[in-house]
């Protein structure tokens, strides 16, 4: 049964689509979505209101709405332009910078999009007068703060010209779209439009000539056999083996440039947009549009919820990309969004943050915080959303009616210090997402930190940031950016007291003299020359391994036989090391036979969980039920299987089912990622990992009546053993245990304190800093880091497959470092220098020998920051 919200939302979408007056089939790829058509991603986002035991009915899909007849043609006065008609006007051009980065995407853009208001107004909000009114409001209220884009979303198109290129609706733009574009440009702003992939069969069958491409027509541009080109089935995939296809894309992009268009949102991009199995694949078209738009200096934004497994591809061709589903709640004129639609972005960004930077940005959708009576958020939630967009270096484009902003909204979106955080272009990363009180931070180019303390919980809470967690060793000055107040100096960290429910504190942290700053290998400030990869089996994450001691008290019994525990470890769904992306819920005390009587569950297609493990196998264990559907299983970034977790209704429910299992993996680090594809719910109950054993045995035995030490050998470099604990309580080295060479001895005096039964000790091992490294195999490849300070050190692993590295300071070779070792060991100081002048310096390392060159951490000492 549909919820009240689902019924209202479905009705508004259906009404908007039914209002379409022109032939979608005449639009090239229907990507020029005709007037009054809402963003189709609206029709695919399930509502997160049902419990895991309920079946959820999906909202209606586009094919349920009326569609014009295939042979319907646009009227000449509205949508047909003679092939001989000259271009509308000259395109506006901005030359690229000397560094090769377009000025367009060097920073996240700021502006406004029509889509949220279109949804709020029932899909009809797009006319020329309304667009120009928004432009005027931006000019009067926001432009001085950096807001400059006016982006017109789905619904602007009226048909196509004689070359198969889109033409604007004369109903919506009676004086022509060029009049609206001129108005926006005259206000000193930029204008954007909306497209989707593919081309309709009717356009192909018309065999229209392609502008400025003699001998080319639209007749043979579709890939054979026909393949769906977009999520909704408006058009078909283009064939880029035909050189005329690129010329067709070029002809449209050049026309947009002649109109003066500055921005394109390209929607329904796959893999992504709810499709991750490559049954639809828009990558070739993304590359083609990138090439065509780049020469017209048009920003290229991808949408919606693109697949993170292809992040490097999106970064290569686009200026920005949506990372999640629509932020709109589709609740009519009640509100634009909800807190749940903001909160779900936190786990998504924990995956995506490292992929953004100059020339490409993570897009979180519209920031709807400017008008309290329509936003759907509390004041604290509005501030938190604004902070999240700012600290994520996400494009800050509003969805509110800018003619009706309230005073608090204006204060939020015009705070210059917060805008400066966004425009610094350094996406924040989380210390941990395992808690509802989260610390996110970024290290800015000037050596200051931005720190956001988010309370995602259901009660006011104190939130503490330890300087060590953000890579700062030393004291620092703290400024509250929202309050605009300096809070003094703190030696080890800062505690924000009573952060309200769904509230935030935003800090600028300035290290004081002689502080040491740690910079990880995936920081934007680290530069790589050559063919480098991140991780890909070159890393060793910090890990732990259980060791079971069977404790008895049997006089005359001698030493009992150790239990056969094997090399597996079970992680419950609540384990903090499992990363969840999307709007996941948690259900316990279900009484349905789940492991630990709890599960995590999610309703939204595209949501995922991910776990990185050190081992040789893993099992995904979950419930099977009629409400579940297909899930896509990725191992080390590759789609390996699509698993059906559903059951016929007559079969009821089965708990703790192994739905995916893999064994005999190469020894090392692996990542399992599972993505929801269909069904009402996807659940996770537990993971069972086959360990890549760090110990010579997994168990021992101790008899209190005949006490004797228990020994076990470490199978990796013994310096990597950092702790032994039980129940979270550490054992004391040289008292409770000793380490001699590779042998750990658990003392009988300690073991005698344990109760009879099986006791599980955790052996903790260090790994690379933050569990990652960058690596290359080519001699001559280099890594560099520029800093202002008086000293710098370089840390990384030593390993049998590594060799020599030349170190340069400010262009002068100062040392050749041998990074070879007989065993793999992490966090080694490979080079250090002090006593430098307090100015900008560059350290560079160049590979000269060995099979692999790995780099992990830079640390530098500051004298002055900011």
N, C-alpha and C positions, 0 to 999 in steps of 0.2 A: 504494500500500500504506500502511496506517495504521501509525504508529509505536506502540511499546509504550505510550507515554503517552496517545496518542489513543485506543487501545483501552480502557485503564483508565478514562479520563475518560468515553468514550461509554457504557461499561457502567454507571458510577455514575449518570450522568444518566438513562439509560433505566430503571434500577431505581427511581430516585427518582420518576420520572414514573409508572411503572407502579403504584407504591404508592398513587396517588391513589384515594381511596375514595368521593369524592362527585362529583356531576355538575358538571363545568366549565360545561356549557351552561346551568345554572340560575343561575350567577353573573352579575350584571350586567356584561357585557363581559369575563367571566372575569377581570376585573381583580382580583377578590378571590381571587387564585390559590389553589387549594385546597391542603389540607394535604399536606406532603411534596413540594411542587413546588419545585424549585430555581429560582433567578433564571434566566429563560430566556436571558439574554444569554450564559450559559455555553455554549450550544449553537451559537454563531455565531463564536466566536473561534478562528481557525485557529492551530495550533501553529507557532512560528517556527523549526522545527528543520531543515526540508528546504532543499536548495540550489535556486537558481533553475532548474536544469535538470530538477528532479524534479516530477512531478505530485503534488499533495496532495489526498487525499480528505477532504471536509468531514465533521465530526462529524455524527451523526444529528440530524435536526430533530424538532421536537415531534410532527409528524404521524405519525412512525414508532411512537409509543407508543400503548397502548390508550386509548380514549376511551369514557366511559360513554355509554349509549344516550341519544338526545335526550329520550326521554319519561320517563327516570328522575327521580324526585322525591325530595327530602330527606324524611327522617322528621320528623314533627311535634315529636318530643322533641329533635331535634338541630338543625334548621335552619329551622323555621318559627315565626314569631311572629305572633300574631293582630294584624290591623290596629288593634285597639282597645288594644293594650298600650301603656302610657305609656313615655316615654323612660327610659333606664336611670338617668341622674342628671344634675345640672346641669353644664353645661360650665364650664370654668375660663377666665377672661378676663384679659387683660392689656391695659390701655389703651395706645394709641400715644403716643409722646413728643411734645413740643411741636414738634419739628422734622419731624414727619410720618413718621419712620422707626420701624417696629415694634421694640420692645426685643428681640424674638425674633431678628431678623436683623441687628442693628446690628454684631454680631461673628460670626465663624465659630463654629458650635456645636461642642461637645465631647461625646463619648459613646461608644456601642457599638452595633454592628449584629449581628444574629444570623446574617447570611448566610454569612460565611466559615466559621463553625463548622458550619452546615448542610451546606456542601459537604464539609468535613473529616470529618463524621460520616455521609456518604453520603446526605444529603438529609433526614435524620430528626430533626434537632436543633432542637426548637422547643416543647417541652412547657411547661406552666405552671411546674412545679417548676424546670426548667432556667432559664427566664426570671427567676424570682424569685431563684434562686441567683446569677445574674449581677448582678441589682440589689443584692443584699446585698454581693457582692464589691466592686462599684463604690462602694457607700456606705462600706465599711470602708477601701478602699485609695486611691481616686482622687477621690472627690467633693470633697474640700477643695481639689483642684487645678483644679476647674472642669468636670469630667466630669459630665454630668447626663442625657443622653438614653439611654434603653433602646429601641432600634428593632427591632421584630419584622418580619422580612422575609417573603417569600412563604411561604404555607402556613398562615396563621392562620384562614382562612375555612371555614365549614362549610356554607354555602348562602345562602339569602335568605329574607326575611320576606314577608308578604303585600303589601308595597309595592315589592318588588323591591330592597330594600336588603340589604346583606350581613349575615350573622349569623356569630358565631364558632363554631369547631368545639368541640363538647362532648367530643369524644374527647381533644383536646389540652388543653382547658381544662375539666375535669370540674366545677370549682366556678364556672365562668363566667369569661370574659375580664375582667369587671369586677373580679373578685377579684385578678387579676394587675395590672390598672391601679391598683387601690387600693394594692396592695403597693408598686408603683413610686412612686406619689405619696406614700405614707407615708414612704418613704425620702428624700423631698425631691427626686425626680427627675421626668423627663418621659418619656412613652411615645409610640412611633411605630408606624405600620402601613404596609402596602404595597398599592398599587392599580395597575391599568393602564388604558389608554383603551378606549373602546368599550362595546358591549352585545351580548349574544348574541341571535340570532334567536328562540330559544325564549322568552326573557324578553319580547321584543316581542310575540310571538304570544299570550302569556298575557293581554295587555291588563290588567296589574295596575294598580290605582289608585295614584296618586302621592300620598304623604303630604303633607297640608296644601296640596293643589292641586286643589280641586274642579273636576271636568270633565276633568282630565288623567289619561291612562293611559299605559302603556308601549307601546301598540300602534303609534303613528305616530312614534316617536322616532328611527328609523333613516333615514339619508340614502338617497335613491333615485336611480339604481339602487344596490344595495348595494355598499359599498366596505369593504375590509378595514380594521379599526380598530387592530390591533396586529400586531407582527412575526410572531407565531406563528399568527395566524388564529383566536384564541379568540372574537373578537367583531367587530362591524361599527361603522363610523363613525356617530356621532350627528349628527342634523340640528338645527342651532341656529337655523334659520329658524322652527322650531316653538318657541314660547315655553315650552311644557311641558318641553322638554329641559333648560333651565336650572333649572326648578323641580325636576326629578328630581335633578340634580346637587346642588342646594341641600338636598334632603331627606336625601341621604346624608351630606353634609358636616355638616348640623345634628345628625344622629344620632351621627356621630363626635364632635362637640363635646359632646353630652350624655354620651357614654361617658367623656369626659375625655381624648380623644386629643390629643396636642400636636404631632404630626409626621406627614406623609404623604410617602412615597417613591412617585413616579409614574413607572412604568417603561415601556419601549418607546415613548418619546416620539419622534415624527417631525416634521419632518425630523431625521434622526439615527438612532441605533439600527440602523445598517447600511443605512438607506434615505434617500437624499438627492435623489431625482428627483421628489418630491412625489406619487408614486403612492400614498403614505400620508402624511397630514398631520394631526397631532394638535393643531395650534396653537389652533383654536377651542375644543377641549376643555380645553387648558391654561388659556386665558383664563377659561373657565367655572369650572373648579375653583379657580383663583386667587381669583375673586370669592367663591365659596362658602366657601372655607377661611379667607379673610382675616377674614370677619365672625365666624368661630369662633376666631380667633387661633391657627391651626394652621400650623406651618412647612410650606412647600411645596417639596419637593426633586424635581428632574427627573432622569431616568435613561433610557438610558445613552448615552454618547458623542453628546450632542446636537450638531447641525450649527452650526458657528461662524458660518456665513453669516447665521444668525438670532439672533446673540448679543443684539442689542438687544431682540428680542422676549422671549427668556428672561429678560432682566434686568427687563423691564417687569412680568412676571407671577409670577416665582418667587423664592424666597429662596436657592436654590442649584441647581447643575446639574452633572451628571457630564460630564467633558470627554474621557473615554477609556473603553476597554473594561474588563471586570472585571479586578481586580488578582489574583484567585485563579488558581492554576496548574492547578486541577482534576487534581491528582495524588494523589487519595485521601487517606489518612492519612499520606502521606510529608511533606507540607508544605502551608502555606497559599498561599504565593506564591513567586516567583523574582526574582532580580535583574533579569532581562530585563523583567519586568512593571513594575518600578520605573523602570528606565532609560528606557523608552519615553515616560515622562511628561515628560522634559525638553524634547524638541522640541515636544510638545503644549502645554506651558505657555509656550513662547516665542511661541506664537500667542495664547494665551488670557489671559495675565496681566493685560492692560489692561482686561479686561471685568469684573473682580471689584472689589468694594468694599463699603462699608456698604450693607446691604439686599440683597446678592446675591453668592454666593461660588462659586468654581471648586471642584468636588468631585472629589477624586482617588481615591475609593473607600476601603475600609477600610485603616487603618494597622495592619499585622500585624507588630509588632515586639516584642511583650511576652513571648514565650516562645521562647527560642532553639531548642528541640528540635522545634518545630512551625512556626516562621516560614518556613523555607526560605532564610534570609539569614545571611550572616556577621555578626559583631558590627559591623564597619565599615559593612556595608550597612544594618544596622538603624539605625545612627546617621544615615547619609545619608538614608534614607527619612524618618526623623523630622524631620530638618532640612528636607527638601524640603516636607513638609506644613506645617511651621511657617512657613518663609519665603514660601510661596505663599498664606498666609492661607486654607488649605483647611480645611474642617471636619475636626477631629481626632477621628474615631470609630474605635475599636478593633474588630478582628475576632477577637482571641484569646479563649480561655477565661480570663476574669478571675479565676476561682477558682484558677488555676494559673500565675500570672505569675512569672517568674524575677527575681532581684535586678537584673540588668543591664537587663532590660526595664522594671522599675519606675523605675530611675534615668533611663532615657530619657524615659518618658512623664510623669514628675513633675518634670522640671527646670523650675523656676519661670521662669528667665530665657528659656528656649526657648519655653515656653508664652506668655510675655509677647510674644515676637516674633509668634507666631500671632495673639494676641488684639489686637495693635496694628492688624491688619486692613489692612496695606499689602502687596499681592502684589509679590514680587521680580521683576525683569526681568533678562535676561542681557546682559552686555556683548557676548558673541558666542557662538554655538553651533557655530562652525566648528572648534572644538578639543575634545579630550577633557578638557582641564583648563579648567573653566568658572568664570567669576566671575558671580555673581548678586547683585543689590543692590536695596535699597529705601531711600527717604528717609522717615524717620518724622516724624510731626507735630511732635515736639520738636526737630527739626533734627539728630538723630543718624542714622547710616546702619546698616542691617543688611547685612552682606556675608557671603555663603557661597562658599567655595572648594571646588568639587567636582572630584574626580579620577575621571572616568568611564573612564579608560584601564586598561591591563593591566599597569602597573608603577607603583611608587611614583614620585612626581613632586613637584617644587617648583612652587608656584602663586603668581603675583604679581598683586596688584591695584594698579593705578596710580590714585591719587586722581583724576587728570584723567578717567579712564574712567567714574567714577561721578558726575562733576559737582562735584568738590570741588577748590577752588584754595586751598591752605593746608595747614598741618600738622594732625595729628589724633592723639588718644589712642586706643589699641586695647585691647580686652578680648576674651579668648577665652571665649565663653559656655559651651561644653561643659566646659572646664577650670575655669571660674570664676576666671580669673586676669587681672589687668591686665598688659599687655605693654609699656607705655610709650608714648612719643610717636614718630610717624614723620612725616618731612617731606613725602615725595612718594608713598608707597605702602607696601605691606607684602608680604613674601614668607613664605608658609607652607612650611616645608621638609619634604620627604619625606612628603607626604600619601599615606597608603596607598592601595592599589588599592581603588577604589570607596569611598574614604573622603572626609572633609569636615573643614574647619575653619570654624567659625561665629564671626563677629566682630561686636562692636559698635564702631563707629567714631564718635568724638565730635570734631567740628571744634573747633579752638582759636581763640582771639581773632583777629579780622580775617580769618578765612577767608571766601571767597566761595562760595556754594552755587548751583548751576545747577539750575533746575526746569523740566522739559520741559512742553509744552502738554498732554500726556496724563496728567500726574500727578494723583493723587486730590486733591491739595491745591489744584488749580486749579478754580475754580467758573465755570460758564457759565450765563448767563440769556438765554433766547431760543432761536432755531432754529439751532443750530450743527451742523456736520458735521466729522468728522476726515478730512483729505485729500480724497478724492473729486475729484481733479484739481486741487486748489488748492495742492498741494505741489510742490516741486522737489527730488527726492532728489539726493544726491551721486552723480556718475556719472563714467565715463571713456570715452574714445573712442580707438580705435587710429588711428594715422597711419603709413602705410607709406612708407619711403624706399627706392627702388631705387638701390643703390650699385654703381657700376661703376668701372673703371680702364682707359679706352680712349683712348690718345693720338689726338688728332685727331677724336675722336668727338663732341665737343661735349656738350651736356647731353642725356641720354637722356630718352625719353618716360616719364612717371610710369606705374606699373602701374594697371590698372583694378581697384581692390580692391572697389569698391562700398561700400555702407553696411550691411553685415551683420557681426555678430560671433558667434562660436560659443563657447558655454559648455559645458565638459565637465560630466558629472554630479557630479564632485568639487568643482566651484566653490563656494567658501564662501558666495557670495551666494544660493545656492539653499537654501531652508528646508525641512527634512523633518519631518513630523509622523507619529509612529508608530514602529514597530519596524523601521526600515530596516536592511538589510545592504548591504555593499559587496563586489563581486567583481571581481577584476582577473586579467590573464593568462588570459583565457578562450579566446582563440584562435578566436573565433566571428565576427570581423569588426566588432566594436563600435568606435566612435570611441574612440581612446586605449586600446583593449583593456580597457575596464572599464564596469561599470554599477552603479547603485544598484537595489536590489530590495526588495520588501516583500510580505508574505503576508496581512496583516490587512485585511479590508474596512474602509473608513473612513480608512485611512492616506492621506496626501497629501503632495505637494510643492508649493511655492509660490515664485514669483519675481516681483519687481517690477522693471520695466524702463522706461527712458526711450526711447520709440521709437514706431514706427508699425506694427510687425508682429512675429510670433513663430511659430516652428515647434517642435513637440514631436516629437522623434525618439527612437524606441525600437525594440526587437526585437518581432517578431510570431512567435507560437509557440502550439501547442495548449494550453500551460499558462497562457497569459495569458487575460484576459477583458475585461469592459467597464470603462471608466473614465469618470468624469464630469469634464467640462472647464468650469471657471468662469473668466470673464473679468470683471475689475472687480466681483467679487461676484455675478455673474449666471450661472446655469447656461446655457451656450450650446450644448452638444452632449454626447451620450453616444457614446463611440467604442469600437468593438469591436477589440481588439488581438490577438484570437486568430486561429489558422489551423487548417484541418483537419489532422489528423495526417499525412495523405498529402503535405501541402505542406511538411513539414519546418520549417525555421527561416529567417526573413528578418531580417537585421540592418539597422540604420540606416534604418528606415522612418519617413517623415513621416506620423504618424497624426492630427495636428491642425495646421492652419495658418490664420493670419489675417493680413490685410494691410490697408493703407489706414485704419488706426486714426487718430483725431485725434492730432495732435502733442501729446505730453505723457507723463505717468506712467501706467502700466497694470500690473495684477497678474494673472498667470496662476496658477491653482490647479487641480491635477488630483487627483482622489480615486478610490481603488480601489473598485470596486463589486462585481466578481465575478471568478471565475477563481482559480487557485492563486497567481499572482504578478502584480504590476505592476512594470514596469521603467522607468527613465529612463536614456537613453544621453547625450543632449545637447539643448541648446536653441540655436536659431539666431534671433538678434534682428535685426530691421531697425531700425537706429538712427534716432533723431530727431537728425539731425546737429547737432553743436555747432561744426563747422568748415566752412569754405567748400569744402574739397576733402578727400578722404580719403587722398591720396598725393602724393608728390613724388619727385624724382630728383636724384642727385648723381654727378658724374663726377670722380674724384680727379685725372684728367689735365687737367681744366678746371674747377677748383673755383669754386663760386659758392654764395652763401647760398640757402636754400630758405625761402620765406615761405608762410604760410597765415593766413587771417583767422578770428578767433573770432566766431561768430554769436550769442553772448549777451553779457551785460555782461562786459567783459574782467576786471573785478575778481573774477569767479567762477573764473577759471583759477588753480588753486592749485599745480599741479605738472605737470612733464613728466618722464617716466621711461622707462627701457628695462630690461627684465628685473628690475624692482623697484628699480633704482638710479636715484635722481633726478638730473636734469641741473641744472647750476648756472646760476641766472638771471644775466643780464648777462655771462656768460662763454660758456656753451654755447648760450644763446638770449637774445633780448631781446623785450620786449613794448612796443610803441609804439601807443597807441590800441587798436584791435582787431587789430593785425597782429603775429603772432609770426614772428620771424626766427630760424631755425636757422642758426647760424654755420657757415661753411665750415670753420673750424678744428676745430670739434667733429665735423662730418660726416666729415672726413678721417680721424678715428680709427676709424670703423666699418669692419668687414670688407666685402668685396665680397659682394653679394647683397641680399636684402630685409631691412631692419631695421624692426621695428615699435616705434614710440614710443607711449606711453600719455599722452594729455592728460587730466589729472584736474581735475574741476570740483567746487566746493563746492555744497552745497545747504542746505536747511533743517536745523536741528539734529535729528539722529536721523531725518532724512528724512520728517518729518511736520509738519503744522500743523493748527490748527483754524480754521474760517472760517464766516462768516455774511454774509448779504446784506441783512439788515434793519436800518435805522436804529433806534437805541435798544437793540439787543442789546449785552450787556456780558460782560466776562470779569474775574474778580477773583482775588486771591491774598492770603492772610493769612500773615504771617511775624513772627518776633521778630528784630529786627536794627536796624542803624544806617543802612542805605542799601539802595536797591533800584534795579534797572534793568530795562527791558522791551525785549526784542529781537524782531525779526520781519522779514519781507520788506518791501521797497517794490516797487510795481508800477504799471503804467499804469492798472489798473482799481481801484486803491485811493484812498481819500480821507482825510478828517480824523477824528480820534479824540480825544475829551475824556478827560483823565486826572484821576483823583481819588485823593487820599491821605487816608485816614481820613474819608471823606465830603465833603471839601472839594476843589472843582475847582482844580487847580494849573496846568494847561496844556492847550492844544489842539495836537495833533501832526498834521502833514501827512505821510501815509505814501505819497503819490503820487510816482512816478518815471517817467521815460521808458522804462525797461527794468526787467525783473524782476531784483531783486538780493536775496540772502538775508543773514541774520545781521546786520542793521543795528540799532545801538543807537538806539531810537526815543525813549526817555525814560530819565532817570537822576536820582536825588536822593540826597544824602548828608547826614550830620550830624543824622540823626533820633535821638530819644531811644531808648535800649535798652529797648524794650517791644514789645508786639504792635501791628502796623500792618496796614492793608488797603489795597492798591492796586487800583484799578478803572479799566478802560478802556471807554468807551461809543462805539459807532459813530455818527457824525453825518453822514457823506457818503461818496460813492464807491459803486461797484458791489459791492465785496467788502471785508470786514475780516478780515485774517489775523493770528493771533497764534502765537508760537513759544516764547519762552523768558522766564522771570523769573530774575534773579540777585539775590541779597541778601547783605549783609555782616553777619556775626554778631559779637557781643561775648561772649555767653554762650549755651551750648547745653546742653540737658538739664534 
